[in-house]
Amino acid sequence: MRRGFTLIELMIVVAIIAIIAAIAIPNLLGSRKAANQSTAIANLRNLATAQETYAAGHSNKYAAYFDDLNFLTNEDNTADLVRAGYHYYLEVNDKSNPTDWWAYAVAVTTDDGDYRYFVDRSGVVRQDDENVTTKPDDKDTGQGWDPVGGQ
């Protein structure tokens, strides 16, 4: 007598694994999206703290680049970068004499996040659920965006 599994038995096991995967994968994707959003909020809060610390040591002038803050470092020292499913933008009113700043975190794709986020020197992180993958106009200062977490 031969020992082993029949083709039917193997097909049943593969079908069961496929059913389990079909149930589990959407839940895992939702968890990843929630983690990306939490990371974006935390990064913007940390950015606000880093900017205030930087300004305290630089005659109340803010950093124009992430690298100036040693924060979310970027190889080419630009004012925007991508981390954990979000594209981060740092804006200042004047690159040579930055006395005001604001930043955005924008989802790379709609699978990465349901919101885009904004923070300025007030330190209040705000969220918006419209055009989550599009960077707002430079003049958009988060007006009408909802504060995150009851700030």
N, C-alpha and C positions, 0 to 999 in steps of 0.2 A: 504494500500500500504506500502511495506517495504522500509525503507531508508537504504542507504549504497552503496558500490561500488560492481560492478560485478567482477568476477574473471578475465575477459578479461581486464577490466579497470586497475586493479591492475597489471596485467602482462605488460601492455603497460607502466605504470609508472616505473616499475622495469627495463624494457628494455631501457627506456630513461635515467634513472640513470646510467645504465651500459655503455651506449654509452658515456655519459659525463665523466665518470670515465676513460674509455679507452682513451679518448682524453687528459684528465688532468694529469694522473699519469706519463706518460713519460716526460712531461714538468717539473713536480715536481722533478723527479729523476735527470734531467739535472741541475736543480737549486741546488740541494743538492751537486752534484759533483763539480759544480763551487764554491760553498761555502766552501767545503772541501779544494779545491786547494788554494783558497784565504787565508784560515786559515793557511795552511801549509807554504805558502810564508811569511805571517806575523809572524808566530812563528819562522821561521828561521832568519828573519831580527832581531826580538827581541832577539833571542839567540846570534847573533853576537854582539849586543850591550851589552847584559848581560856578555858575555865572556870578552869583553874589559874592562868593569867596574870592573869585578872580578880581572882581571890581574893587573889593576892599583893599587889595594889594596893588592896584594899578590906577590910582587917582580917579576912582569911580568910572572907569572905562571898561566896557565889557569885551569879552573875547569874540572875535569875528569868525573863528574856526574851531571846530571840535578839538583839533590837535593842541590848540593853545590852552585848553582845559585839561589835557591828558584824559579825555573823556570820549568813549566810543571812538577810539583812534582810527584814523583814516590814512591809508598809504599815500595818497596824493594831496593831502592837506586842503581838501575842498570843504565847502560849507554844507555838504550833504553826503549821506552814506546809507547803506542798507544793513540792518541787523534784525534777526528774528522775525522775518516776514514784514517788516516795516521799513520804509524809506524815511530817513530823518533829514530835515532841512533846518539849518540855522541861519537866521536873517538878522542883520543889524541895520540901523538907520544910516550909518556912514562907516565904511570899512576902515578909513584912516582915523576916525575919531568916534568910535561906537559908544554912544551914550544911552542907547536903547536897543533892546533885542527881543526877538520872539522866535519860536521854533514850532515846527509841525512834525508829526509822525503820521505818515500816509501808508496804508496797506499796499503791499506790492501787487497782490491780486485779491479778489473778493474771497478766495479760500483762506487767505492769511488773516483777515480781520473784518469786522462789521462796522468799524468806526475809523475816522481819522481824528487826530488829537492836536491840540494847540496849547502852548504855554508861553507866557511872557514873564516880565520881571515881577509881576504880582505873585507868581508861583502857583497860581490856580490853573490846573490842567482842565481843559474843556474838550468835549467830544461832539462830533457831528456825524450823522449817518448818511449824508448825501455825498455822492461822488467819492466814495471812500478811497479810491485808488488815484485820485487827482489832487495834486498840490494846489491849495487855494491861491488866489491872487495875492501878490505881496501886500496889498492894502487890506486884506482880510485879517482883522485883529481878533478873530474869535467871537465877535459880537453875535449874539443869538445862539451861540453854541452852549450846550448844557454843561455845567460843572460836573466833573467826575466824582463819584462817591460822596456827595453831599458837602463838597468843599465850600 
